[in-house]
Every structure is written in C-alpha cells, then in structure tokens.
Amino acid sequence: MGQFVQVDTETLRCWFVGQIILIKKDVGDGHIVAEVTEYDSLLGKLTFEVINRSGIGEHSSWNISLTGEVGPIGPMGPTGPVGKESNSLANSFLITATNTIYGNAENVIDGDTGTYWETLVYYAGDDHWDKVKLLIQSGDLNNPTQFTDNSSSPHLISRHGDTTYTSAESKWEGGNSIYYDGDEDYLTLADSEDWYFGNEDFTIEGWVYLKGTLGNTFSVFNQGNAGASSDSSFNIWWDQYWRAGIYVSDGVTPAGWDEWNINTHEFLADTWYHIAAVRNGDILKLYVNGEATSETTLPNDWYIGDSTRALEIGDGMGGEYHYGYTDNLRITKGLARYTQDFTRPSEAFLTGVEVKNTPILKIDHGSNVQKTIHKYYFVINDGDSALAPNTWNFQASNDDASWETLDTRYNQSFSSGTYNYTFINTGSFRYYRMEFISGNSSTVKLSKMGFAGE
C-alpha cells in the first residue's frame, strides 16, 4: 500500500486526479484499488497510488492495460471532485461574437431548457459576392407577386402579367419558383451598369423548367430586341427545337447579333435544367446541366454593346414569352464561374460573404481569486445535438490578455446527455474560457455547463 505506479494507457481518456479505480487480473483473481494522482492525456501516462490489494497471484507481474471511457463521452453526469466550483459560470462570465442569450448571467446555462446561449460560428457565403449583380431566389408565398433582387447590388424588379411565385414546382425541396403562363408574363429591371459587360468575363445562369410543346421560341434573360436590330447587348434564347443559345451584339451597325454560341442539347418539357452563359476571355459558351457542346471564339478584346433597354426575364424578342418556371437566377459580372464542363449546382446559390466567428465564453473568478480547474462538462439536451460544438480550446489566464491552452478537442460528436472532459492542470488562474472554433452546424447552442476543480 502507498506505492505509486505509472502505466501506459490510451490518450485522451477520462481519468482525473482523485478518481478511484479498480484493477483486476481476472474475475475471482487478484485486484488493486488505487487513486489516480496524475494523468497525461496527450501521452497516455496514468499514475496512481495503491490503496489496497488482495487476491492471489503476483501483482508485480500483471500486464495492465487500461482504456477507460473515451474522454469526449466519459461517464454520464458531472462526476469527480466537483466541490464548490461545480457551477462556476454563475459567478461572472462574458460572451463575445454574435450571440443570443435566452436568460441572464445567473441562469442562462443552468440546465433549464428554456434558458440557453446560442451563437453563430459559421455562415457559408459566396467567395465572389461583390461580383453578384442579380440574384432572384425563392420568394414569400404570403406575398407571391413581390419579387426581390437579393444580390450585392439590389435592383427594383417590376412584374408584368400574372407572373407569380408558386410551390407547384421548385428545384429545391420545400421551396418555390417563379411561374410564367406564356401569355405576357415576365419581369423587368431598369438598365444598369451592372449588366453592361463590355469586354469583361461574366456568368448568366439559373434553373429553367419548360412547359408546353416544341415550336414556341422564348427567352429567359434578354436585353435586346428582335434580331438585335437596335440597342441590344445579349439574349439567352430557345429556338423552335428547344435548343438554348447565348447571343451577343456590339451595338454597332450593321444591326444583328454579332456572335453566338448554341448548345445542341434539346430540352424536354417538365424537367429542371441548369443553364449558364459564360464568357471567359475570348471564349463564349452556353452550358446545359454543366455541359457545353461547343464554344465560340470572340474577336480579340471584343466589347459587348451598352444597351439602354430594360433587362427582361421571361420575355424574348418580339413578345416570345416563357411558359414554365425559373429558380435561382444569377448574374455575375467580372467572373467566369465555369471554364470547363462541371457538375451542376446541388444547392441554392449562397448569399452574402462567408462569416467565421470564434465565439468565446469566459468566466472571471474575481480579484485575487485563483482556481485550479481540471475538468469541465456540458449538457446536450434532446434535439440539440446538431447545434453542439465540435472543436474548441479550453484556456486559462491571470491577466485576461495572455492565454494558455489547457485542453483542445477536435471533431467531437454527441447525442444527448452530460459530457465530461478532464485534463492536467497544475496551475491556478483567475480567468478561464472556452474558445469555440466550429460546431456541427453554423450555430452553437449550450444550455448547461460547469467546471470542476479547487
């Protein structure tokens, strides 16, 4: 008794100082009762003091293999030497980054499902958001005739005919799309520098769903007139065989479309297609579902004309109206998003710039008060596992300026319950904080958390 023993075990387990463990050779054979005195979670070195031993056999010859519970899961419930620091967060804490507190400093993370802390850690965005000049997405079915440009440079959209949002068809499950009945239904936006492309790269794209039968011709994006006889710049037009093409004009006499690229894919009715007209340098292509069947080489440094006409969506040259639906229409100026065949988008276009926060939850034990924290735990309520954090740092400081990382966890996963984390900490600190790097989704939510130590 009283002997100190160090054994090799696995890393990142849930052993903690003061824990009582039972080591057995075999059922009915000898055993050792010991108290953990030190555990290096990174090296897997476990040191314990023997309290009692009994049974048959030579204990010194045992080949001991200890695994314990995995650290991120650990025993359910806030076990271990909790002491008076079991609810340290009730003292004083500070939350940084964009967040919402449902409760107050005394009860926000007390375990009540009605009080919790929620913060945004990540919001996916468009890396080229500043170049998005038109973005028309799903609308509000409570106001189905109101159309909004959600781009970085919003424009007023005017409605004509019976154009409306509907849930009858949508490219994305649970969404809606814009319906055109083929009889003078279309949208217009006033002329803008945002769709004067000059000699710049561009991408005009969206999802299109055709109804009716072969023979009717129509446009989806159009800033021109019949045959580009005057004041025209570009047009995405379907011929009588339902083959789509991008037509461009320099706006200079003689009249007519100067260059074009036609995709030979023949569209079918009642089917969603992704179309993308792309200029990449002097190459012009029209992609259908990510495939271009040809390319057109433009004259060197060729300029598309600066039309003063309104941009029309669903209205072609000389009253050729679209019969069907559109979804997620986007114009990107100054960027060829696709330069070769690609897999068509699998989700709605992103809006805004990417957001990355590193929210911090910090406690202050007060002036001249230092604590040695070696364990923390938090509770994941039923239904909240998708909002749990998955990567974080646990840090300590005495001056609230320089921080020492005591514990780091990566890619954790949870269901529901209490999750314990133990680590080696030989220092005493006034401040402790959780620095959340990422979560299972864009939002992290916690309703209960506690620290353990002395």
For each residue, the residues with C-beta under 8 A, 3 or more apart:
1: 50 51 52 53
2: 49 50
3: 49 50
4: 37 47 48 49 50
5: 34 47 48 49 50
6: 45 46 47
7: 45 46 48 64 66
8: 44 45 46
9: 13 15 44 45 46 65 66 67 68
10: 13 44 66 67 68
11: 41 42 43 44
12: 41 42 70 71 72
13: 9 10 39 41 44 67 68 69 70 71
14: 68 69 70 71 73 74 75 420 421 422
15: 9 19 21 36 39 41 46 68 422
16: 19 36 39 80 81 374 375 422
17: 36 37 38 39 81 374
18: 35 36 80 81
19: 15 16 35 36 80
20: 33 34 35 36 51
21: 15 33 34 35 36 48 66
22: 31 32 33
23: 31 32 33 34 62 64 66
24: 27 29 30 31 32
25: 29 30 31 55 57 62
26: 29
27: 24
28:
29: 24 25 26 55 56 57
30: 24 25 53 54 55 56 57 59 62
31: 22 23 24 25 53 54 55
32: 22 23 24 50 52 53 59
33: 20 21 22 23 50 51 52 53
34: 5 20 21 23 48 49 50 51
35: 18 19 20 21 48 49 51
36: 15 16 17 18 19 20 21 39 46 47 48
37: 4 17 47 48 49
38: 17 45 46 47 424
39: 13 15 16 17 36 45 46 47 422 424
40: 43 44 45 46 424
41: 11 12 13 15 44 71 407 422 423 424
42: 11 12
43: 11 40
44: 8 9 10 11 13 40 41
45: 6 7 8 9 38 39 40
46: 6 7 8 9 15 36 38 39 40 66
47: 4 5 6 36 37 38 39
48: 4 5 7 21 34 35 36 37
49: 2 3 4 5 34 35 37
50: 1 2 3 4 5 32 33 34 53
51: 1 20 33 34 35
52: 1 32 33
53: 1 30 31 32 33 50 59
54: 30 31
55: 25 29 30 31
56: 29 30
57: 25 29 30 61 62
58: 61 62
59: 30 32 53 62
60:
61: 57 58
62: 23 25 30 57 58 59
63:
64: 7 23
65: 9
66: 7 9 10 21 23 46
67: 9 10 13
68: 9 10 13 14 15
69: 13 14 73 74 75
70: 12 13 14 73 74
71: 12 13 14 41 74 409 420 421 422
72: 12 409 412 413 419 421
73: 14 69 70 419
74: 14 69 70 71 79 377 419 420 421 422
75: 14 69 79 420
76: 417 418
77: 418
78: 82 86 377 418 420 450 452
79: 74 75 82 420
80: 16 18 19 375 420 422 452
81: 16 17 18 452 453 454
82: 78 79 85 86 450 452
83: 86 452 453 454
84:
85: 82 88 371 373 451 452 453 454
86: 78 82 83 450 451 452
87: 90 110 450
88: 85 91 363 365 371 373 432 450 451
89: 93 109 361 363 449 450 451
90: 87 105 106 110
91: 88 363 364 365 366
92: 105 363 364 365 366
93: 89 105 361 362 363 364
94: 360 361 362 364
95: 99 101 117 119 359 360 361 362
96: 99 359 360 362
97: 119 120 121 357 358 359 360
98: 119 120 357 359
99: 95 96 117 118 119 120 359
100: 117 118 119
101: 95 104 108 117
102: 108 114 115 116 117 118
103: 106 107 108 109 110 112 114 115 116 117
104: 101 107 108
105: 90 92 93 108
106: 90 103 110
107: 103 104 110 112 115
108: 101 102 103 104 105 115 116 117
109: 89 103 115 116 117 378 446 447 448 449
110: 87 90 103 106 107 115 448
111: 379 447 448
112: 103 107 115 447
113: 116 381 447
114: 102 103
115: 102 103 107 108 109 110 112 447
116: 102 103 108 109 113 445 446 447
117: 95 99 100 101 102 103 108 109 361 445 446 447
118: 99 100 102 387 443 444 445
119: 95 97 98 99 100 357 359 436 443 444
120: 97 98 99 123 355 357 359 442 443
121: 97 356 357 358 359 389 436 437 438 439 442 443 444
122: 354 355 356 357 438 439 442
123: 120 352 354 355 442
124: 350 354 442
125: 129 350 351 352 353 354 355
126: 129 132 349 350 351 352 353 354
127: 354
128: 131 132 332 335 337
129: 125 126 132 152 351 352 353
130: 152
131: 128 152 332 333 334 335
132: 126 128 129 135 151 152 153 330 331 332
133: 151 152 153 192 194 195 331 332 333
134: 149 151 155 189 194 195 311 329 330 331
135: 132 149 150 151 328 329 330 331 349 351
136: 147 148 149 150 157 178 187 206 313 326 328 329 330
137: 150 327 328 348 349 351
138: 165 170 172 175 176 177 327 348
139: 143 144 146 147 148 165 176 178
140: 143 144 146 165
141: 144 165 166 167 176
142:
143: 139 140 146
144: 139 140 141 164 165 166 176
145: 159 163 164 165
146: 139 140 143
147: 136 139 157 159 163 165 178 187
148: 136 139 154 157
149: 134 135 136 154 155 156 157 189
150: 135 136 137 154 351
151: 132 133 134 135 154 155 330 331
152: 129 130 131 132 133
153: 132 133 194
154: 148 149 150 151
155: 134 149 151 189 190 192 194
156: 149 189 190
157: 136 147 148 149 187 188 189
158: 187 188 189
159: 145 147 163 187
160: 163 184 185 186 187 188 315
161: 180 181 183 184 185 186
162: 181 183 185
163: 145 147 159 160 178 179 180 185 186 187 314
164: 144 145 178 179
165: 138 139 140 141 144 145 147 176 177 178 179
166: 141 144 169 176 177 178 179 325
167: 141 170 175 176
168: 179
169: 166 177 179 209 325
170: 138 167 173 174 175 176 177 327
171: 175 177 207 209 272 327 328 348
172: 138 175 327 347 348
173: 170
174: 170
175: 138 167 170 171 172 327 348
176: 138 139 141 144 165 166 167 170
177: 138 165 166 169 170 171 207 209 325 326 327
178: 136 139 147 163 164 165 166 187 314 325 326 327
179: 163 164 165 166 168 169 185 324 325
180: 161 163 185 186 314 321 322 323 324 325 326
181: 161 162 185 323
182: 185 211 212 216 218 321 322 323 324
183: 161 162 321
184: 160 161 315 319 321
185: 160 161 162 163 179 180 181 182 314 321 322
186: 160 161 163 180 312 313 314 315 321 322
187: 136 147 157 158 159 160 163 178 312 313 314
188: 157 158 160 310 311 312 313 315
189: 134 149 155 156 157 158 192 310 311 313
190: 155 156 310 311
191: 195 223 307 308 309 310 311
192: 133 155 189 195 196 311
193: 196
194: 133 134 153 155 331 333
195: 133 134 191 192 223 233 234 311 331 333
196: 192 193 233 304 306 307
197: 200 202 233 234 279 304 333
198: 303 304 306
199: 301 302 303 304
200: 197 279 333 334
201: 278 279 280 281 334 335 336
202: 197 277 278 279 331 332 333 334 335 336
203: 276 277 278 330 331 332 335 336 337 338
204: 221 234 236 246 276 277 278 330 331 332
205: 274 275 276 277 329 330 332 337
206: 136 220 221 274 275 326 327 328 329 330
207: 171 177 272 273 274 275 326 327 328 329
208: 220 267 272 273 275 322 324 325 326
209: 169 171 177 270 271 272 273 324 325 326 327
210: 238 242 267 268 269 270 271 273 323 324
211: 182 269 270 323 324 325
212: 182 216 269 323 324
213: 216 269
214: 240 241 242
215: 240
216: 182 212 213 240 320 323
217: 237 238 239 240 316 320
218: 182 237 238 314 316 320 321 322 323
219: 222 235 236 237 238 312 314 315 316 317 320 322
220: 206 208 236 275 313 314 322 326 329
221: 204 206 234 235 236 277 311 312 313 329 331
222: 219 234 235 236 237 311 312 313 315 316 317
223: 191 195 232 233 234 235 307 309 310 311 312
224: 228 231 232 233 234 235 247 249 257 307 309 317
225: 228 229 230 231 232 309 317 318
226: 229 317 318
227: 255 256 257 317
228: 224 225 232 235 247 249 255 256 257 258
229: 225 226 232 255 256
230: 225 255
231: 224 225 251 305 307 308 309
232: 223 224 225 228 229 235 249 251 257 305 307 309
233: 195 196 197 223 224 248 249 251 304 305 306 307 309
234: 195 197 204 221 222 223 224 246 247 248 249 277 304
235: 219 221 222 223 224 228 232 246 247 257 316 317
236: 204 219 220 221 222 244 245 246 247 275 277 286
237: 217 218 219 222 244 245 247 316 317 320
238: 210 217 218 219 242 243 244 245 267
239: 217 242 243 245 262
240: 214 215 216 217
241: 214 266
242: 210 214 238 239 266 267 268
243: 238 239 262 263 264 265 266 267
244: 236 237 238 262 263 265 267 275 286 288
245: 236 237 238 239 260 261 262 263 286
246: 204 234 235 236 260 261 277 284 285 286
247: 224 228 234 235 236 237 257 259 260
248: 233 234 257 258 259 260 284 304
249: 224 228 232 233 234 256 257 258 304 305
250: 258 302 303 304 305
251: 231 232 233 304 305 306 307
252: 305
253:
254:
255: 227 228 229 230
256: 227 228 229 249
257: 224 227 228 232 235 247 248 249 260
258: 228 248 249 250
259: 247 248 284 296 298 299 302
260: 245 246 247 248 257 284 296
261: 245 246 277 284 285 286 292 294 295 296
262: 239 243 244 245 286 294
263: 243 244 245 286 287 288 291 292 293 294
264: 243 293 294
265: 243 244 288 289 291 293
266: 241 242 243
267: 208 210 238 242 243 244 271 273 288
268: 210 242 271
269: 210 211 212 213
270: 209 210 211
271: 209 210 267 268
272: 171 207 208 209 327
273: 207 208 209 210 267 288 289
274: 205 206 207 287 288 289 290 344 345
275: 205 206 207 208 220 236 244 286 287 288
276: 203 204 205 286 287 290 337 338
277: 202 203 204 205 221 234 236 246 261 284 285 286 287
278: 201 202 203 204 284 285 286 287 336 337 338 339
279: 197 200 201 202 283 284 298 336
280: 201 283 285 336 339
281: 201 336
282: 297 298 299 300 301 302
283: 279 280 295 296 297 298
284: 246 248 259 260 261 277 278 279 295 296 297 298
285: 246 261 277 278 280 292 294 295 296 338
286: 236 244 245 246 261 262 263 275 276 277 278 292
287: 263 274 275 276 277 278 290 291 292 338 341 342
288: 244 263 265 267 273 274 275 291 292 293
289: 265 273 274 344
290: 274 276 287 338 341 342 343 344
291: 263 265 287 288 341
292: 261 263 285 286 287 288 295 341
293: 263 264 265 288
294: 261 262 263 264 285
295: 261 283 284 285 292
296: 259 260 261 283 284 285
297: 282 283 284
298: 259 279 282 283 284 302
299: 259 282 302
300: 282
301: 199 282
302: 199 250 259 282 298 299
303: 198 199 250
304: 196 197 198 199 233 234 248 249 250 251
305: 231 232 233 249 250 251 252
306: 196 198 233 251
307: 191 196 223 224 231 232 233 251
308: 191 231
309: 191 223 224 225 231 232 233 312
310: 188 189 190 191 223
311: 134 188 189 190 191 192 195 221 222 223
312: 186 187 188 219 221 222 223 309 315 316
313: 136 186 187 188 189 220 221 222 326 329
314: 163 178 180 185 186 187 218 219 220 321 322 326
315: 160 184 186 188 219 222 312 319 320 321 322
316: 217 218 219 222 235 237 312 319 320 321 322
317: 219 222 224 225 226 227 235 237 320
318: 225 226
319: 184 315 316
320: 216 217 218 219 237 315 316 317
321: 180 182 183 184 185 186 218 314 315 316
322: 180 182 185 186 208 218 219 220 314 315 316 326
323: 180 181 182 210 211 212 216 218
324: 179 180 182 208 209 210 211 212
325: 166 169 177 178 179 180 208 209 211
326: 136 177 178 180 206 207 208 209 220 313 314 322 329
327: 137 138 170 171 172 175 177 178 206 207 209 272
328: 135 136 137 171 206 207 345 348 349
329: 134 135 136 205 206 207 220 221 313 326
330: 132 134 135 136 151 203 204 205 206 349
331: 132 133 134 135 151 194 195 202 203 204 221
332: 128 131 132 133 202 203 204 205 335 337
333: 131 133 194 195 197 200 202
334: 131 200 201 202
335: 128 131 201 202 203 332
336: 201 202 203 278 279 280 281 339
337: 128 203 205 276 278 332
338: 203 276 278 285 287 290 342
339: 278 280 336
340:
341: 287 290 291 292
342: 287 290 338
343: 290 346
344: 274 289 290
345: 274 328 348 349
346: 343
347: 172
348: 137 138 171 172 175 328 345
349: 126 135 137 328 330 345
350: 124 125 126
351: 125 126 129 135 137 150
352: 123 125 126 129 355
353: 125 126 129
354: 122 123 124 125 126 127
355: 120 122 123 125 352
356: 121 122
357: 97 98 119 120 121 122
358: 97 121 435 436 437
359: 95 96 97 98 99 119 120 121 436 444
360: 94 95 96 97 433 434 435 436
361: 89 93 94 95 117 433 434 436 446 449
362: 93 94 95 96 431 432 433 434
363: 88 89 91 92 93 431 432 433 451
364: 91 92 93 94 400 430 431
365: 88 91 92 369 370 371 430 431 432
366: 91 92 369 430
367: 430
368:
369: 365 366 430
370: 365 398 428 429 430
371: 85 88 365 428 429 430 432 451 453 454
372: 425 426 427 428 429 453 454
373: 85 88 376 396 406 425 429 432 451 452 453
374: 16 17 422 423 424 425 452 453
375: 16 80 420 421 422 423 451 452 453
376: 373 394 407 420 421 434 449 450 451 452
377: 74 78 418 419 420 421 449 450 452
378: 109 418 419 446 448 449 450
379: 111 417 418 419 447 448 449
380: 384 385 388 414 415 416 417 419
381: 113 384 416 447
382: 416
383: 416
384: 380 381 387 388 416 445 447
385: 380 388 413 414 415 416 440
386: 440 441
387: 118 384 439 440 441 443 444 445
388: 380 384 385 412 414 439 440 444 445
389: 121 392 412 436 438 439 440 444 446
390: 410 411 412 413 438 439 440
391: 409 410 411 412 436 437 438
392: 389 408 409 434 435 436 437
393: 405 407 408 434 435 437
394: 376 405 406 407 408 421 423 432 433 434 435
395: 403 404 405 406 432 433 434 435
396: 373 403 404 406 425 427 429 431 432 433
397: 400 401 402 403 404 429 430 431 432 433
398: 370 429 430 431
399: 402
400: 364 397 430 431
401: 397
402: 397 399
403: 395 396 397 433
404: 395 396 397 427 429
405: 393 394 395 408
406: 373 394 395 396 423 425
407: 41 376 393 394 421 423
408: 392 393 394 405
409: 71 72 391 392 412 421
410: 390 391
411: 390 391
412: 72 388 389 390 391 409 419
413: 72 385 390 440
414: 380 385 388 417 419 440
415: 380 385
416: 380 381 382 383 384 385
417: 76 379 380 414
418: 76 77 78 377 378 379
419: 72 73 74 377 378 379 380 412 414
420: 14 71 74 75 78 79 80 375 376 377
421: 14 71 72 74 375 376 377 394 407 409
422: 14 15 16 39 41 71 74 80 374 375
423: 41 374 375 394 406 407
424: 38 39 40 41 374
425: 372 373 374 396 406 453
426: 372
427: 372 396 404
428: 370 371 372
429: 370 371 372 373 396 397 398 404 432
430: 364 365 366 367 369 370 371 397 398 400
431: 362 363 364 365 396 397 398 400
432: 88 362 363 365 371 373 394 395 396 397 429 451
433: 360 361 362 363 394 395 396 397 403
434: 360 361 362 376 392 393 394 395 449
435: 358 360 392 393 394 395
436: 119 121 358 359 360 361 389 391 392 439 444
437: 121 358 391 392 393
438: 121 122 389 390 391
439: 121 122 387 388 389 390 436 442 443 444
440: 385 386 387 388 389 390 413 414
441: 386 387
442: 120 121 122 123 124 439
443: 118 119 120 121 387 439
444: 118 119 121 359 387 388 389 436 439
445: 116 117 118 384 387 388
446: 109 116 117 361 378 389 449
447: 109 111 112 113 115 116 117 379 381 384
448: 109 110 111 378 379
449: 89 109 361 376 377 378 379 434 446
450: 78 82 86 87 88 89 376 377 378
451: 85 86 88 89 363 371 373 375 376 432
452: 78 80 81 82 83 85 86 373 374 375 376 377
453: 81 83 85 371 372 373 374 375 425
454: 81 83 85 371 372
